[in-house]
Amino acid sequence: MTFARVLATEFLKLRRSKVTWLTLAALSLGPLAIALMMWIVREPGRAAQLGLLGKKADLSGLTATWPAYFSMLTLMVGIGGMLLLSFIVAYIFGREYAEGTAKNLLALPVGRQWFVLAKLVVAAVWWTLLVVAALAEGLALGAALGLPGFSTALVMTAVHDALLAAAIAYLLVPVVAWIAMLGHGYLPPLGFALAMLALGNVFSKTGWASWFPWSIVPLYIGAIGQPVTGIASSSVVVLALTFCAGIAAAIAQLRWSDNVQ
């Protein structure tokens, strides 16, 4: 019952928040940009007349088909989502310090672990709704473009890949939540997320990509080389350990925090 009340309170905090709509708008731009690129590839002459295609643009590697379209959507959810999801978690956890309400959490006669778990559930629901909305938008735009190569099996595979990439990205955010509470605000977790994305790119060029948490999403969706058919068992272990360690660190950080406001 205590957790349910804390969870309901966390959802109520988003009722008047503009950030939820801003994140929806940000992710919605992705399918629009991809659809525009598909149209440019299919209609290069008209795109050039409208000034949408520069003279030095190289689109030789792109095809205006459903497989290519879904591949780019998965890249958007995976890579762009890692950063956007980090922003969401930084907001949920960091706003308590930025708005001066962290002292209220520390003073309530409620187990502090429930606040961490409730906030992570809110982030999961928030992120799931964003991804589903983006995929629905992508399907509608692709249908409007009339791209060739459509099949039900392709849609199922693409949706599966995108949702799995989104899920992997979520497994990394408890660490971001811990950094938000450790740094008492928004900037430290966002800086950490950017640094991890950069390190993930570095490790992706080595044989350690499957062992570094922030390289696993790019490795899976094909941002580095060809997409893999499945996630290696070593990567599953790394993701599970990262997720559990992040939750433990976040709970410990809040449990042993003092009221400094």
DOTOR-645093 format. One line per 4 residues: number of its first residue (from 1); for each residue x negated, y negated, z negated of N, C-alpha, C. Coordinates in pm, whole numbers. Layout:
BEGIN
NUM = X Y Z X Y Z X Y Z  ...
//
This chain:
BEGIN
1 = -83 120 0 0 0 0 -87 -126 0  -196 -122 -79 -285 -238 -85 -344 -269 52  -392 -164 120 -451 -185 253 -347 -238 351  -225 -187 344 -119 -234 435 -92 -382 415
5 = -92 -427 291 -68 -570 264 -183 -655 315  -305 -607 291 -421 -682 341 -420 -688 493  -385 -577 557 -380 -573 703 -273 -668 757  -156 -669 694 -49 -759 736 -93 -904 722
9 = -165 -935 615 -214 -1071 594 -313 -1111 702  -399 -1018 740 -497 -1047 844 -431 -1075 978  -326 -1003 1008 -253 -1030 1132 -180 -1164 1126  -130 -1198 1007 -61 -1327 992 -157 -1444 1015
13 = -284 -1424 982 -382 -1531 1002 -398 -1568 1149  -364 -1474 1238 -378 -1500 1382 -253 -1561 1444  -149 -1576 1363 -21 -1619 1417 -30 -1754 1487  -103 -1847 1429 -114 -1981 1488 -254 -2008 1547
17 = -331 -1904 1559 -467 -1922 1611 -466 -1936 1762  -538 -2033 1812 -551 -2053 1956 -660 -1964 2016  -742 -1907 1930 -853 -1826 1979 -804 -1701 2050  -692 -1644 2003 -639 -1525 2069 -605 -1554 2215
21 = -543 -1668 2239 -507 -1705 2376 -630 -1743 2458  -730 -1800 2393 -853 -1835 2465 -926 -1710 2511  -929 -1606 2426 -995 -1482 2467 -918 -1414 2579  -786 -1421 2574 -705 -1365 2682 -732 -1438 2813
25 = -740 -1570 2805 -769 -1649 2925 -909 -1616 2978  -1005 -1601 2888 -1143 -1573 2930 -1152 -1439 3001  -1090 -1334 2944 -1098 -1203 3008 -1015 -1198 3135  -907 -1276 3141 -822 -1278 3260 -893 -1338 3381
29 = -993 -1420 3356 -1068 -1479 3466 -1149 -1373 3542  -1185 -1266 3471 -1266 -1161 3534 -1197 -1097 3652  -1077 -1040 3636 -1007 -981 3751 -982 -1081 3863  -953 -1206 3828 -934 -1308 3931 -1060 -1328 4014
33 = -1175 -1335 3945 -1301 -1355 4015 -1335 -1234 4102  -1309 -1115 4052 -1337 -994 4130 -1245 -986 4251  -1116 -1018 4231 -1023 -1017 4344 -1064 -1119 4450  -1109 -1236 4406 -1156 -1336 4502 -1276 -1285 4579
37 = -1367 -1216 4510 -1484 -1162 4578 -1444 -1056 4681  -1348 -973 4644 -1299 -872 4739 -1238 -939 4863  -1165 -1046 4842 -1105 -1117 4955 -1212 -1180 5043  -1316 -1234 4981 -1426 -1294 5058 -1496 -1188 5142
41 = -1517 -1069 5084 -1581 -961 5159 -1495 -919 5278  -1365 -918 5258 -1274 -874 5364 -1251 -983 5468  -1254 -1109 5425 -1229 -1222 5516 -1345 -1322 5511  -1465 -1280 5552 -1580 -1370 5541 -1567 -1496 5626
45 = -1502 -1484 5744 -1486 -1600 5830 -1399 -1707 5765  -1284 -1666 5715 -1193 -1761 5650 -1254 -1816 5522  -1327 -1730 5450 -1392 -1776 5327 -1497 -1882 5357  -1570 -1864 5468 -1672 -1962 5506 -1607 -2095 5544
49 = -1495 -2087 5612 -1424 -2210 5650 -1376 -2289 5529  -1339 -2215 5423 -1292 -2280 5301 -1406 -2318 5206  -1527 -2290 5247 -1642 -2324 5163 -1665 -2227 5050  -1605 -2108 5056 -1621 -2009 4949 -1738 -1916 4972
53 = -1799 -1922 5087 -1910 -1833 5120 -2028 -1916 5165  -2133 -1916 5083 -2252 -1992 5117 -2332 -1926 5228  -2418 -2003 5291 -2497 -1952 5402 -2595 -1844 5357  -2642 -1855 5233 -2741 -1759 5184 -2678 -1645 5105
57 = -2546 -1638 5101 -2479 -1532 5025 -2502 -1397 5093  -2534 -1297 5012 -2557 -1163 5064 -2452 -1069 5005  -2356 -1032 5087 -2249 -944 5043 -2256 -809 5114  -2375 -776 5163 -2390 -653 5241 -2367 -528 5156
61 = -2388 -537 5027 -2371 -419 4943 -2231 -400 4890  -2140 -489 4923 -2004 -483 4871 -1906 -438 4978  -1805 -364 4937 -1698 -323 5025 -1565 -357 4959  -1470 -402 5037 -1340 -439 4985 -1251 -316 4979
65 = -1278 -226 4884 -1202 -103 4866 -1165 -88 4718  -1070 -2 4692 -1031 23 4552 -1146 79 4469  -1226 175 4518 -1338 224 4436 -1435 113 4396  -1471 26 4491 -1561 -85 4459 -1496 -183 4363
69 = -1368 -206 4382 -1293 -298 4297 -1288 -246 4153  -1256 -118 4137 -1250 -60 4003 -1387 -56 3938  -1491 -33 4018 -1627 -32 3964 -1662 -168 3902  -1624 -274 3970 -1652 -409 3919 -1566 -441 3797
73 = -1443 -391 3795 -1357 -411 3677 -1418 -342 3554  -1472 -222 3575 -1534 -151 3464 -1658 -224 3415  -1735 -279 3507 -1851 -360 3469 -1808 -481 3387  -1699 -543 3428 -1649 -661 3356 -1610 -625 3214
77 = -1534 -516 3199 -1489 -475 3066 -1608 -432 2980  -1703 -362 3041 -1816 -312 2964 -1915 -418 2923  -1970 -490 3020 -2074 -588 2990 -2014 -717 2935  -1916 -773 3007 -1853 -895 2958 -1780 -871 2827
81 = -1721 -752 2814 -1649 -721 2692 -1737 -711 2570  -1860 -665 2587 -1951 -657 2473 -1972 -794 2409  -1985 -895 2493 -2006 -1030 2442 -1875 -1089 2388  -1765 -1069 2461 -1637 -1123 2417 -1592 -1058 2286
85 = -1611 -928 2274 -1573 -859 2152 -1658 -905 2034  -1784 -932 2059 -1869 -985 1952 -1819 -1122 1907  -1772 -1202 2003 -1715 -1332 1968 -1589 -1315 1882  -1505 -1218 1918 -1383 -1193 1842 -1416 -1154 1698
89 = -1509 -1063 1682 -1545 -1016 1548 -1614 -1129 1469  -1697 -1207 1537 -1761 -1321 1470 -1656 -1419 1421  -1552 -1437 1499 -1445 -1529 1458 -1367 -1473 1339  -1330 -1346 1346 -1248 -1286 1240 -1321 -1288 1106
93 = -1450 -1254 1109 -1525 -1248 984 -1588 -1383 947  -1634 -1455 1047 -1703 -1580 1018 -1613 -1694 980  -1486 -1690 1020 -1395 -1801 991 -1372 -1816 841  -1385 -1708 764 -1366 -1717 619 -1468 -1812 557
97 = -1589 -1813 612 -1694 -1901 560 -1683 -2039 622  -1651 -2045 751 -1641 -2175 818 -1525 -2257 764  -1414 -2189 726 -1296 -2259 675 -1291 -2265 523  -1392 -2211 457 -1399 -2220 311 -1303 -2129 238
101 = -1259 -2021 301 -1164 -1930 236 -1230 -1802 186  -1360 -1788 205 -1428 -1667 159 -1417 -1653 7  -1417 -1765 -62 -1407 -1761 -208 -1275 -1700 -253  -1171 -1715 -173 -1042 -1656 -207 -1047 -1503 -200
105 = -1116 -1451 -99 -1130 -1306 -88 -1205 -1250 -207  -1309 -1321 -249 -1392 -1271 -359 -1321 -1278 -492  -1219 -1362 -502 -1150 -1381 -630 -1027 -1292 -645  -977 -1237 -534 -856 -1156 -542 -883 -1020 -607
109 = -787 -970 -685 -803 -839 -751 -774 -724 -655  -845 -723 -545 -828 -622 -440 -965 -569 -403  -972 -440 -379 -1100 -383 -336 -1152 -451 -211  -1274 -499 -217 -1326 -577 -106 -1343 -496 21
113 = -1354 -365 7 -1367 -282 128 -1244 -291 217  -1126 -319 155 -1003 -326 234 -1005 -446 329  -1070 -555 287 -1079 -672 374 -1162 -639 499  -1273 -570 479 -1358 -532 592 -1283 -440 687
117 = -1222 -336 633 -1152 -239 716 -1033 -303 788  -959 -389 718 -843 -454 781 -887 -544 895  -994 -618 876 -1043 -707 981 -1090 -627 1103  -1152 -512 1079 -1196 -429 1190 -1077 -370 1265
121 = -970 -337 1194 -849 -288 1260 -787 -399 1346  -783 -521 1292 -732 -634 1369 -814 -654 1496  -945 -645 1483 -1032 -660 1600 -1005 -550 1702  -982 -426 1655 -954 -315 1746 -823 -337 1821
125 = -719 -379 1751 -590 -404 1816 -601 -520 1914  -665 -626 1870 -686 -744 1955 -758 -705 2083  -868 -631 2070 -949 -592 2183 -873 -498 2277  -798 -404 2220 -721 -310 2302 -617 -383 2387
129 = -547 -476 2327 -446 -552 2401 -510 -633 2513  -626 -693 2487 -695 -769 2591 -736 -681 2708  -791 -565 2678 -838 -475 2784 -721 -423 2865  -612 -383 2798 -494 -335 2870 -437 -445 2960
133 = -432 -568 2908 -381 -679 2988 -471 -705 3109  -603 -697 3090 -695 -721 3201 -684 -612 3306  -669 -487 3264 -654 -378 3360 -523 -389 3436  -415 -427 3366 -286 -445 3434 -296 -558 3536
137 = -362 -667 3498 -382 -778 3591 -463 -732 3711  -569 -654 3685 -653 -606 3793 -577 -518 3890  -492 -431 3839 -412 -345 3926 -316 -428 4011  -255 -528 3950 -161 -612 4025 -233 -690 4134
141 = -349 -745 4104 -424 -821 4204 -474 -731 4316  -519 -611 4280 -565 -517 4383 -452 -476 4476  -335 -455 4417 -219 -421 4500 -182 -536 4592  -191 -659 4541 -158 -776 4623 -256 -792 4739
145 = -381 -754 4716 -481 -763 4822 -463 -653 4926  -395 -544 4890 -378 -434 4983 -508 -362 5013  -590 -340 4912 -719 -273 4932 -700 -128 4973  -785 -77 5060 -774 64 5100 -839 156 4998
149 = -805 284 5006 -868 385 4922 -796 411 4791  -671 369 4781 -598 387 4656 -553 532 4639  -560 582 4516 -506 713 4482 -480 717 4332  -385 799 4293 -352 811 4151 -471 863 4072
153 = -543 960 4129 -660 1015 4061 -766 908 4039  -784 823 4139 -882 714 4126 -842 619 4014  -714 586 4006 -667 496 3900 -690 558 3763  -658 684 3748 -676 751 3620 -822 753 3578
157 = -909 782 3675 -1053 785 3645 -1104 646 3609  -1061 545 3683 -1107 409 3658 -1058 358 3523  -932 384 3491 -879 341 3361 -951 412 3248  -977 540 3266 -1051 617 3165 -1190 558 3142
161 = -1260 528 3252 -1396 472 3240 -1394 336 3171  -1298 252 3208 -1290 118 3149 -1256 126 3000  -1162 212 2964 -1124 225 2823 -1237 284 2741  -1310 379 2800 -1423 438 2728 -1534 335 2708
165 = -1560 253 2809 -1659 146 2795 -1617 48 2688  -1487 15 2684 -1435 -75 2581 -1449 -14 2443  -1425 117 2432 -1437 185 2303 -1582 188 2255  -1675 214 2347 -1817 214 2310 -1859 76 2261
169 = -1813 -27 2331 -1845 -164 2289 -1792 -192 2149  -1675 -137 2117 -1618 -160 1983 -1701 -93 1874  -1760 22 1904 -1839 93 1803 -1960 12 1758  -1998 -89 1833 -2116 -168 1800 -2083 -288 1711
173 = -1955 -325 1701 -1922 -452 1637 -1924 -453 1484  -1915 -338 1413 -1932 -349 1268 -2064 -412 1227  -2168 -390 1306 -2296 -454 1277 -2285 -604 1293  -2212 -647 1396 -2188 -790 1417 -2109 -849 1301
177 = -2012 -773 1250 -1935 -817 1134 -2025 -836 1012  -2116 -744 992 -2210 -756 880 -2297 -881 894  -2345 -908 1016 -2427 -1026 1039 -2346 -1153 1013  -2217 -1152 1048 -2131 -1269 1025 -2120 -1299 877
181 = -2106 -1195 795 -2096 -1216 650 -2232 -1248 590  -2335 -1187 642 -2470 -1215 593 -2510 -1359 624  -2473 -1406 744 -2509 -1541 786 -2407 -1646 750  -2293 -1605 692 -2189 -1699 646 -2139 -1791 757
185 = -2104 -1734 872 -2050 -1820 978 -2047 -1752 1113  -2027 -1836 1217 -2012 -1786 1354 -2145 -1767 1427  -2236 -1859 1409 -2356 -1863 1494 -2448 -1743 1476  -2477 -1699 1353 -2567 -1583 1340 -2518 -1458 1414
189 = -2390 -1419 1402 -2347 -1299 1477 -2350 -1317 1628  -2319 -1438 1675 -2324 -1462 1819 -2468 -1458 1869  -2558 -1516 1794 -2699 -1509 1830 -2750 -1366 1829  -2707 -1290 1729 -2745 -1148 1721 -2692 -1072 1842
193 = -2566 -1096 1880 -2506 -1026 1994 -2582 -1056 2123  -2617 -1182 2143 -2692 -1218 2263 -2829 -1152 2264  -2892 -1149 2148 -3025 -1086 2138 -3017 -937 2168  -2912 -871 2117 -2897 -728 2142 -2867 -699 2289
197 = -2789 -786 2353 -2764 -769 2496 -2894 -780 2576  -2979 -876 2536 -3107 -892 2604 -3197 -771 2580  -3201 -723 2455 -3281 -604 2425 -3227 -481 2497  -3093 -475 2506 -3033 -363 2578 -3076 -361 2723
201 = -3090 -478 2784 -3138 -486 2921 -3283 -442 2932  -3363 -477 2830 -3504 -436 2830 -3516 -284 2817  -3444 -227 2718 -3452 -83 2695 -3390 -4 2810  -3299 -67 2884 -3235 4 2994 -3335 41 3103
205 = -3448 -26 3106 -3549 1 3207 -3652 102 3157  -3626 161 3042 -3716 261 2985 -3641 394 2969  -3714 493 2921 -3651 622 2896 -3575 628 2766  -3570 514 2694 -3504 510 2564 -3362 452 2573
209 = -3312 434 2693 -3181 370 2709 -3070 444 2636  -3072 577 2639 -2965 655 2576 -2975 655 2424  -3087 601 2372 -3107 599 2227 -3085 461 2166  -3079 360 2248 -3059 225 2197 -2911 189 2212
213 = -2841 159 2103 -2695 141 2109 -2648 41 2215  -2718 -71 2227 -2671 -175 2318 -2711 -150 2464  -2776 -36 2490 -2805 4 2628 -2709 111 2678  -2629 166 2588 -2546 281 2624 -2431 240 2716
217 = -2367 126 2689 -2259 81 2777 -2310 54 2919  -2417 -26 2936 -2469 -47 3073 -2511 83 3140  -2565 176 3062 -2607 304 3118 -2487 384 3167  -2380 383 3089 -2262 463 3122 -2189 409 3245
221 = -2174 277 3255 -2093 220 3362 -2172 192 3489  -2302 218 3487 -2380 202 3608 -2438 64 3629  -2442 -17 3523 -2505 -149 3535 -2655 -134 3554  -2709 -20 3512 -2851 12 3534 -2856 145 3609
225 = -2875 139 3737 -2876 260 3818 -2735 308 3848  -2721 436 3873 -2592 494 3906 -2515 530 3779  -2381 518 3784 -2302 557 3667 -2325 703 3631  -2330 734 3502 -2348 871 3458 -2212 938 3447
229 = -2211 1070 3457 -2085 1143 3454 -2031 1161 3312  -2114 1143 3214 -2073 1158 3075 -2175 1097 2983  -2139 1087 2857 -2228 1029 2757 -2311 1140 2695  -2441 1121 2689 -2530 1220 2631 -2499 1240 2483
233 = -2523 1360 2435 -2497 1390 2295 -2580 1302 2203  -2700 1269 2247 -2785 1180 2166 -2722 1042 2153  -2658 995 2261 -2593 864 2256 -2471 866 2165  -2398 978 2166 -2282 991 2076 -2327 982 1931
237 = -2436 1050 1898 -2489 1046 1761 -2533 904 1725  -2602 838 1816 -2649 702 1791 -2531 607 1768  -2429 618 1852 -2312 532 1838 -2240 557 1705  -2224 684 1669 -2158 718 1543 -2236 663 1424
241 = -2368 679 1427 -2451 628 1317 -2446 476 1310  -2448 411 1426 -2442 265 1430 -2310 215 1375  -2202 279 1414 -2069 240 1367 -2056 258 1215  -2096 374 1166 -2085 401 1022 -2179 312 941
245 = -2301 292 991 -2396 206 920 -2347 62 916  -2286 16 1026 -2234 -120 1029 -2121 -140 929  -2030 -42 921 -1920 -53 825 -1973 -51 682  -2067 40 655 -2124 49 520 -2195 -80 482
249 = -2271 -136 576 -2343 -260 547 -2247 -376 525  -2140 -383 605 -2042 -490 590 -1969 -481 456  -1931 -360 418 -1862 -342 289 -1955 -376 173  -2080 -329 183 -2176 -359 77 -2203 -508 67
253 = -2211 -576 182 -2236 -719 183 -2125 -795 112  -2000 -758 140 -1887 -827 78 -1872 -786 -69  -1899 -661 -99 -1882 -613 -236 -1979 -679 -332  -2101 -702 -287 -2203 -759 -376 -2225 -907 -353
257 = -2135 -969 -277 -2148 -1114 -253 -2105 -1193 -375  -2167 -1308 -392 -2127 -1402 -497 -2055 -1519 -433  -1973 -1585 -511 -1901 -1704 -463 -1996 -1823 -462  -2035 -1863 -340 -2131 -1974 -329 -2065 -2096 -270
261 = -1933 -2095 -257 -1863 -2211 -200 -1816 -2303 -310
//
